[in-house]
Amino acid sequence: MRASSSNSPTNSPDSAPNPGADPAADPPADASFHVALVQLRVDPDEPVSARRERTAALVRAQRGADLVVLPELWPVGAFAFDRFEAEAEPARHGPTAEAMSAAARDAGVWLHAGSVVERAPGGELFNTSLVFSPDGELAATYRKIHRFGFDRGEATLMDAGTQPVTVPHPSAVLGLATCYDLRFPELFRALVDAGARLLVVPAGWPARRAAHWSLLARARAVENQCYVLACGTAGTHAGVLQAGHSAVIDPWGEVVAEASDTEERVLTAVIDPAEVGRVREKFPALKDRVL
């Protein structure tokens, strides 16, 4: 497995896991799978339209990757609660969806475009992830189930999703989760039961709890014997410094690649999805589940 990092200057919304995914299916042995995690800087002084253009250029630069991942709520900033209402957009055909669809198509990549503040047809707001196929089609959306903030922020401004979502990528089934979801292992068990081999977690995780970010990402990899692709943001959202330290973690919990700091950069790695099956065969802990 190889890794590097570099500095940079569907399903219908809230749908159930794809019933056609085969949880037992393994990719070819030793298949190379190139991932690129874009640890994007969210600068409050940068117009959202300019950040969309800059992000689209970063995605286009990842041509050749099998999967590109962006962070949570990068158009507005995960802690910019006062801007959620103004920056809300449709999950389909909104400005972020249109820009990311074009970027995925131009680069010919699968793109987990992080999440946006979705305004649903009924007016409700959701923290919604968007996944595009290499032809630019919206392959899946996931409405974040666990909202952060307790009695303020996201927890009071947004509605909660209700369904786990998986995506049948040609090389491995992807399980979708977002930021605070990382603290709730039950969701990840549901994703594994639906066939997930790669757990994709975009986030806007604060620096003051950076140790939890690394610990929980590794724990989800170990207990589910999956790869975890954890993509955080750089910069500061509404005065909240971000943790950065995006990481690719293997099914043994070993860190394959990790951003060394909180600066904007593209973290790349080459992994082997077939390793999931080998680990589960060598150490079949999942077969001993009781609950």
C-alpha positions in Angstrom: 0.0 0.0 0.0 1.3 3.5 -0.9 0.3 6.8 0.4 1.2 10.5 -0.1 -0.1 13.9 0.5 0.3 17.2 -1.3 -0.6 20.8 -0.5 -3.2 22.4 -2.7 -3.1 26.6 -3.2 -28.6 7.0 -6.1 -30.1 6.4 -3.9 -33.0 8.9 -3.3 -32.5 11.2 -0.3 -32.6 9.3 3.0 -33.0 6.0 1.1 -32.4 2.5 2.5 -29.2 0.5 1.8 -29.1 -0.8 -1.8 -30.7 -4.3 -1.7 -28.8 -5.4 -4.8 -25.4 -5.1 -3.0 -23.9 -8.6 -2.4 -22.3 -8.5 1.1 -20.3 -11.7 0.3 -18.8 -10.4 -2.9 -15.1 -9.8 -2.9 -13.1 -7.7 -5.4 -10.3 -9.4 -7.3 -7.3 -10.2 -5.1 -4.6 -7.5 -4.9 -6.8 -5.0 -6.8 -5.3 -1.5 -6.6 -7.8 1.1 -5.4 -6.6 4.7 -5.5 -8.3 7.1 -3.0 -7.9 10.8 -2.7 -9.1 12.7 0.4 -9.3 16.4 -0.1 -8.7 18.1 3.3 -10.3 21.3 2.1 -9.7 24.7 3.7 -12.9 26.5 4.6 -12.2 30.2 4.8 -15.1 32.4 6.0 -13.8 35.3 3.8 -13.9 33.2 0.6 -17.2 33.4 -1.3 -19.1 30.1 -1.5 -19.1 30.4 -5.3 -15.4 30.8 -5.4 -14.9 27.8 -3.1 -17.1 25.7 -5.4 -14.9 26.6 -8.3 -11.7 25.9 -6.4 -13.0 22.6 -5.1 -14.1 21.5 -8.6 -10.6 22.2 -9.8 -9.1 20.1 -7.1 -11.5 17.2 -8.0 -10.6 17.5 -11.7 -6.9 17.2 -10.7 -7.6 13.7 -9.2 -8.1 12.0 -12.6 -7.1 8.4 -12.2 -8.4 8.0 -8.7 -11.1 5.3 -8.0 -12.7 7.5 -5.3 -12.3 11.1 -4.3 -13.7 12.3 -1.0 -14.5 15.9 0.2 -15.3 17.0 3.8 -18.6 17.7 5.6 -20.5 21.0 4.8 -17.5 22.5 3.0 -19.6 25.0 1.0 -20.7 26.8 4.2 -18.6 25.5 7.1 -19.8 22.9 9.6 -20.0 25.4 12.5 -21.3 28.4 10.5 -24.8 27.8 11.9 -26.0 31.4 11.2 -25.4 30.7 7.5 -27.2 27.4 7.1 -30.6 28.9 6.2 -29.1 31.3 3.6 -26.8 28.7 2.0 -29.3 25.8 1.9 -29.8 24.2 -1.5 -31.5 21.3 -3.2 -29.6 18.0 -3.1 -30.4 17.5 -6.8 -29.7 20.3 -9.2 -28.5 22.7 -6.6 -25.3 24.8 -7.3 -23.0 22.4 -5.4 -24.5 19.3 -6.9 -24.2 20.8 -10.4 -20.6 21.8 -9.9 -19.6 18.5 -8.4 -21.4 16.5 -11.0 -19.5 18.3 -13.7 -16.2 17.8 -11.9 -16.7 14.1 -11.4 -17.6 13.7 -15.1 -14.6 15.7 -16.3 -12.2 13.7 -14.1 -13.9 10.4 -14.7 -14.0 9.6 -11.0 -16.4 8.4 -8.3 -16.8 11.4 -6.1 -18.1 11.6 -2.5 -18.7 15.3 -2.6 -18.9 15.7 1.2 -22.2 17.2 2.4 -24.3 20.3 1.8 -27.1 22.0 3.8 -30.0 20.5 1.9 -33.4 22.2 1.7 -35.9 19.5 1.2 -39.1 20.1 -0.9 -41.0 20.6 2.3 -38.6 23.3 3.5 -36.8 21.1 6.1 -33.0 21.3 6.3 -30.8 18.2 6.3 -27.0 17.6 6.4 -26.9 15.6 3.2 -24.0 13.8 1.5 -23.8 13.5 -2.3 -22.1 10.7 -4.2 -21.5 11.0 -7.9 -20.5 8.3 -10.4 -17.9 8.9 -13.1 -20.6 9.9 -15.6 -21.7 12.7 -13.3 -24.9 11.0 -12.2 -26.0 11.4 -8.6 -25.6 7.8 -7.4 -26.6 8.3 -3.8 -27.5 10.7 -1.1 -27.3 10.3 2.7 -29.0 12.4 5.3 -26.9 12.5 8.5 -28.6 10.5 11.2 -26.8 11.8 14.3 -26.9 15.6 14.5 -24.3 17.4 16.6 -24.9 20.3 19.0 -27.1 18.9 21.8 -29.4 21.9 22.3 -28.0 24.3 19.7 -26.5 24.4 16.2 -27.1 21.5 13.8 -29.2 19.6 16.4 -31.8 22.3 16.4 -31.5 23.7 12.9 -31.6 20.5 10.9 -33.8 17.4 10.7 -32.3 14.0 11.2 -32.0 11.3 8.5 -33.4 7.9 9.3 -31.8 5.3 7.0 -28.2 4.0 6.6 -27.0 4.2 3.0 -24.6 2.1 1.0 -23.3 2.6 -2.5 -22.3 -0.3 -4.9 -19.0 1.1 -6.2 -17.6 -1.4 -8.8 -14.6 -2.3 -6.5 -16.3 -2.3 -3.1 -19.5 -1.4 -1.4 -19.2 2.0 0.3 -20.9 2.7 3.6 -21.8 6.3 4.2 -21.5 8.2 7.5 -20.9 11.8 8.5 -18.8 13.3 11.3 -20.7 12.9 14.6 -22.0 9.6 13.3 -18.5 8.3 14.1 -19.5 8.2 17.8 -22.3 5.7 17.2 -21.1 2.2 16.3 -24.6 0.8 15.7 -24.8 2.7 12.4 -21.5 1.1 11.2 -22.8 -2.4 12.1 -25.8 -1.7 10.0 -23.6 -0.6 7.1 -21.5 -3.7 7.4 -24.6 -5.9 7.4 -25.6 -4.2 4.2 -22.3 -5.2 2.6 -20.0 -2.2 3.2 -16.3 -2.8 2.9 -15.2 0.9 2.8 -16.6 3.2 5.4 -16.5 6.8 4.1 -16.7 9.6 6.8 -16.5 13.2 5.7 -16.3 15.6 8.7 -15.9 19.1 10.1 -14.3 17.9 13.3 -13.0 20.5 15.8 -9.3 20.5 16.7 -10.0 20.5 20.5 -11.3 16.9 20.1 -8.8 15.7 17.5 -7.7 12.8 19.6 -11.3 11.4 19.5 -11.3 11.8 15.7 -8.3 9.5 15.3 -9.3 7.1 18.0 -12.9 6.6 16.8 -11.9 6.2 13.2 -9.5 3.4 14.1 -12.0 1.8 16.3 -14.7 1.7 13.6 -12.1 0.1 11.3 -11.1 -2.6 13.8 -14.5 -3.6 15.1 -16.0 -3.8 11.6 -12.9 -5.1 9.8 -13.3 -2.5 7.1 -11.3 0.3 5.6 -12.2 3.7 7.0 -11.7 6.8 4.8 -12.0 9.8 7.2 -11.8 13.2 5.5 -11.8 16.3 7.6 -11.6 20.0 6.8 -8.8 22.5 7.3 -9.1 26.1 8.4 -11.6 27.7 10.8 -15.4 27.6 10.7 -17.1 30.4 12.6 -14.1 30.6 14.9 -13.8 26.8 15.5 -10.4 25.5 14.5 -10.6 22.3 12.5 -8.8 19.0 13.3 -7.6 18.2 9.9 -5.6 14.9 10.1 -7.6 13.1 7.4 -6.7 9.4 7.3 -7.0 6.1 5.5 -7.2 3.2 7.9 -7.1 -0.5 7.1 -9.2 -3.4 8.5 -6.6 -4.1 11.2 -6.8 -0.5 12.4 -3.4 0.4 11.0 -3.1 3.9 9.5 -2.2 3.6 5.8 -2.0 7.4 5.3 -2.6 10.4 7.4 -2.4 14.2 6.9 0.2 15.3 9.3 -1.4 18.7 10.1 -4.5 20.9 9.8 -3.5 22.5 6.5 -5.3 22.1 3.2 -3.9 19.2 1.2 -4.8 16.2 -0.8 -4.1 12.9 0.9 -3.7 9.9 -1.5 -3.3 6.2 -0.9 -3.5 2.9 -2.8 -5.4 0.2 -0.9 -6.6 -3.3 -1.7 -10.3 -3.8 -1.1 -9.7 -7.6 -1.1 -7.8 -7.2 2.2 -11.2 -6.9 4.0 -12.1 -10.5 3.0 -8.6 -11.7 4.0 -8.8 -10.1 7.4 -12.2 -11.4 8.1 -11.1 -14.9 7.1 -7.9 -14.8 9.1 -9.6 -13.3 12.2 -13.3 -14.1 11.9 -14.5 -12.0 14.8 -17.7 -10.8 13.1 -18.9 -14.3 13.0 -19.0 -14.3 16.8 -21.5 -11.4 17.0 -24.4 -12.1 19.4 -26.2 -8.8 19.5 
